[in-house]
């Protein structure tokens, strides 16, 4: 029995047949054809990038670099962490500046207490610099670097408790 849509035509049946035919063709060829335009692959840093039409074997051999600077910062060790519940309205210095260093903020998360009845706007910024994050609840990874000897401040709109976590490095 053919599948029919509410209008009584065989459009759904034709679509299912086309999908079945496409899957059969893919199975029989065992791979998607590469587009004619050039493809550039990422190669390990010790080799030169490969350019041009690539074979399936070349595509399977490509590995993404895992030791690039962004991944090393995000997933590598050497970070410090601030984790505390703040329940004071206004500015709170959460990471003090160290002499001759800059703070690089990598991860920020803040979550209000589950019993907060009202919204509590949270602002994360450098002491005398730009605002990094503003929101009510969030978790985000991004690199921000402050000026020399500039701490990190969390500002709450109300005194309702907010759990704050910040991962950072001193550079």
C-alpha positions in Angstrom: 0.0 0.0 0.0 1.4 3.4 -1.0 1.7 6.1 1.7 -0.4 9.1 0.8 -0.5 12.6 2.3 -3.7 14.4 3.3 -4.3 15.6 -0.3 -4.4 12.0 -1.7 -1.4 12.3 -4.0 1.7 10.1 -4.0 4.2 12.7 -3.1 5.3 11.1 0.1 5.6 7.7 -1.6 7.8 9.2 -4.3 10.0 11.0 -1.7 10.5 7.7 0.2 11.4 5.9 -3.0 14.0 8.7 -3.8 15.5 8.4 -0.4 15.7 4.6 -0.7 17.4 5.0 -4.1 19.9 7.5 -2.8 20.8 5.3 0.2 21.2 2.3 -2.1 23.6 4.3 -4.4 25.6 5.5 -1.4 25.9 1.9 -0.1 26.9 0.6 -3.5 29.6 3.3 -4.0 30.7 3.1 -0.3 31.5 6.8 -0.3 30.3 10.3 -1.3 32.0 11.7 -4.4 34.3 14.6 -3.7 33.2 18.0 -5.3 35.3 19.2 -8.2 36.5 22.3 -6.4 39.8 22.1 -4.4 39.8 20.8 -0.9 42.4 21.8 1.6 43.0 19.4 4.6 44.4 20.3 8.0 47.7 18.5 8.5 49.9 18.1 11.6 52.1 21.1 12.2 55.3 19.1 11.2 54.0 18.6 7.6 52.8 20.8 4.8 49.0 21.2 4.2 47.7 18.9 1.4 45.8 20.8 -1.4 43.8 19.6 -4.3 41.3 16.9 -4.9 41.8 14.3 -2.1 41.2 10.6 -2.2 39.1 8.9 0.4 42.3 7.4 1.9 43.8 10.9 2.2 40.7 12.2 3.9 40.6 9.3 6.4 44.3 10.0 7.2 43.8 13.7 8.1 43.8 14.4 11.8 42.9 17.7 13.4 45.7 19.2 15.5 45.0 18.8 19.2 47.8 20.9 20.6 47.0 24.2 19.0 47.0 27.2 21.4 43.2 27.5 21.7 42.7 23.8 22.6 45.7 23.9 24.9 44.2 26.8 26.8 40.8 25.3 27.0 41.5 21.7 27.7 45.1 21.8 29.1 46.1 22.3 32.7 47.7 25.2 34.4 44.5 27.2 35.0 43.4 28.6 38.3 39.7 28.8 39.4 37.5 31.0 41.4 34.3 29.3 42.6 32.1 30.9 45.2 28.5 31.9 45.9 28.2 35.7 46.0 25.2 37.3 47.7 26.2 41.0 47.9 24.6 43.6 45.6 27.1 45.8 43.8 30.8 45.1 42.9 32.8 42.3 44.4 36.5 41.8 43.5 36.7 38.1 42.9 40.2 37.8 41.4 42.6 40.3 42.7 45.4 41.7 40.4 48.9 40.3 40.9 51.9 42.6 40.6 53.2 42.8 37.1 50.7 40.3 35.6 47.6 40.3 33.5 44.6 38.0 34.1 43.4 36.0 31.2 39.8 34.8 31.8 39.0 31.6 29.9 35.7 30.3 31.4 32.9 32.1 33.2 29.7 30.5 34.6 27.1 32.0 36.9 23.9 30.5 38.1 21.3 32.0 40.5 20.1 30.1 43.5 17.1 27.9 42.7 15.1 29.8 45.4 15.6 33.2 43.8 12.2 34.7 43.1 13.5 37.7 41.2 15.9 38.1 38.4 19.4 39.1 39.4 21.5 40.7 36.6 25.1 39.6 36.8 28.0 41.6 35.2 31.5 40.2 34.9 34.2 42.7 34.0 37.8 43.8 34.6 38.2 46.3 37.4 38.9 49.3 35.2 38.2 47.8 31.8 35.6 46.4 29.5 32.6 44.2 30.4 33.0 40.6 29.5 29.6 39.2 30.3 26.1 40.4 31.3 23.2 38.1 32.0 21.1 36.2 34.5 22.5 32.7 34.1 25.2 31.5 31.7 28.3 29.4 31.1 30.7 30.3 28.3 34.3 29.8 27.2 36.1 32.7 25.6 39.5 34.3 26.1 39.6 37.8 27.6 42.9 39.5 28.7 42.9 42.4 31.1 45.5 45.2 31.5 48.4 44.8 33.8 47.5 44.6 37.5 43.7 44.7 36.8 41.5 42.4 38.8 38.2 40.7 37.8 34.9 42.1 39.3 31.5 40.5 39.5 28.6 42.9 40.0 25.2 41.7 41.2 22.1 43.8 40.7 20.5 42.4 43.9 21.8 40.7 46.9 20.2 37.3 45.9 22.9 34.5 45.9 24.6 33.6 42.6 27.1 30.8 42.2 30.1 32.1 40.2 32.9 30.1 38.6 35.8 31.6 36.7 38.8 29.8 35.2 41.8 32.0 34.5 45.5 32.2 34.1 48.0 34.8 35.0 50.2 36.0 32.1 
